[in-house]
Amino acid sequence: MGRGRVQLKRIENKINRQVTFSKRRSGLLKKAHEISVLCDAEVALIVFSTKGKLFEYSSDPCMERILERYERYSYAERQLVASEPQTENWTLEHAKLKARLEVLQKNQRNFMGQDLDGLSIKELQNLEHQLDSALKHIRSRKNQLMYESISELHKKVSLVFIFLLSIGCKIAILLNESIEGVDNFVLFLQNWNNSCL
């Protein structure tokens, strides 16, 4: 035998109201937990008693994350309702952007050598010209980087040469070598430097 339908109105008896609140609150928290587990839903439940006591449930360990998501969503909804007259503009803008995207995707496929069957001779020549131009820019940039790298290596070789020259002079001075010995060492280093360049 089932219970009768409870009439929804404020319970006048304070003790009965408190007992009902406690039972219903527990049931509500249980249902919130069940829907979050069974349906993999994000749930946040906040209940304040008549005395101002807070009862809460959150499927996420951090309730603030769900509340921030709710605020972002409700703000977006309010913005959408406020901008109803602009819907036509957004629809037109969307159509333009979609058409532009399709053109760009088609061009990208063409640059990759795909979907060329529908192109005319003039379009193929234009595509070839664009690819040649791009290839020239790529080669120019590659050559510039190689030149900069070679220049940097030349600078390092010169620094090594100067370092070796100074070391040779110091060794000659320490050993009281003749100037002729130093001159021979300098000549050797210059020849070595020229062969490296």
LINBELLIN-V448163 format. One record per backbone hydrogen bond with DSSP energy under -0.5 kcal/mol. NH is the residue of the N-H (numbers start at 1). CO is the residue of the C=O. E is the energy in kcal/mol with one decimal. If there is no record, write none. Layout:
nh=[NH/NH]
co=[CO/CO]
e=[E/E]
This chain:
nh=[9/12/17/18/19/20/21/22/23/24/25/26/27/28/29/30/31/32/33/34/35/36/37/38/39/40/41/43/45/47/49/52/55/57/59/63/65/66/67/68/69/70/71/72/73/74/75/76/77/78/79/80/81/82/83/84/86/87/88/90/91/92/93/94/95/96/97/98/99/100/101/102/103/104/105/106/107/108/109/110/111/112/113/114/119/124/125/126/127/128/129/130/131/132/133/134/135/136/137/138/139/140/141/142/143/144/145/146/147/148/149/150/151/152/153/154/155/156/157/158/159/160/161/162/163/164/165/166/167/168/169/170/171/172/173/174/175/176/177/181/182/183/184/185/186/187/188/189/190/191/192/193/194/195/196/197]
co=[7/10/13/14/15/16/17/18/19/20/21/22/23/24/25/26/27/28/29/30/31/32/33/34/35/36/35/41/57/55/53/49/47/45/43/61/62/62/63/64/65/66/67/68/69/70/71/72/73/74/75/76/77/78/79/81/83/84/85/86/87/88/89/90/91/92/93/94/95/96/97/98/99/100/101/102/103/104/105/106/107/108/110/109/116/120/121/122/123/124/125/126/127/128/129/130/131/132/133/134/135/136/137/138/139/140/141/142/143/144/145/146/147/148/149/150/151/152/153/154/155/156/157/158/159/160/161/162/163/164/165/166/167/168/169/170/171/173/172/178/178/179/180/181/182/183/184/185/186/187/188/189/190/191/192/193]
e=[-1.2/-0.6/-2.6/-2.1/-2.5/-2.7/-2.5/-2.3/-2.5/-3.1/-2.8/-2.1/-2.4/-2.9/-2.6/-2.3/-2.6/-2.3/-2.2/-2.5/-2.6/-1.7/-2.1/-3.3/-1.8/-0.5/-0.8/-0.6/-3.2/-3.2/-2.6/-1.8/-3.0/-2.3/-2.7/-0.6/-1.0/-0.9/-2.4/-2.9/-2.0/-2.4/-2.6/-2.4/-2.4/-3.1/-2.3/-2.4/-2.4/-2.3/-2.4/-2.2/-2.4/-2.4/-1.5/-1.1/-1.1/-1.7/-0.6/-2.3/-2.5/-2.4/-2.8/-2.7/-2.1/-2.3/-2.7/-2.4/-2.2/-2.5/-2.5/-2.1/-2.0/-2.5/-2.6/-2.2/-2.6/-2.4/-2.2/-2.3/-2.6/-1.4/-1.8/-3.1/-1.7/-2.3/-2.6/-2.3/-2.4/-2.6/-2.5/-2.4/-2.4/-2.6/-2.5/-2.4/-2.5/-2.2/-2.0/-2.3/-2.7/-2.5/-2.4/-2.3/-2.8/-2.2/-2.2/-2.3/-2.6/-2.4/-2.2/-2.5/-2.6/-2.1/-2.0/-2.4/-2.1/-1.9/-2.5/-2.3/-2.1/-2.3/-2.5/-2.6/-2.4/-2.8/-2.5/-2.4/-2.2/-2.7/-2.2/-2.0/-2.6/-2.5/-2.3/-2.6/-2.3/-1.0/-2.6/-0.6/-1.4/-2.7/-2.2/-1.8/-2.7/-2.4/-2.2/-2.4/-2.5/-2.3/-2.4/-2.7/-2.5/-2.1/-1.5/-1.6]
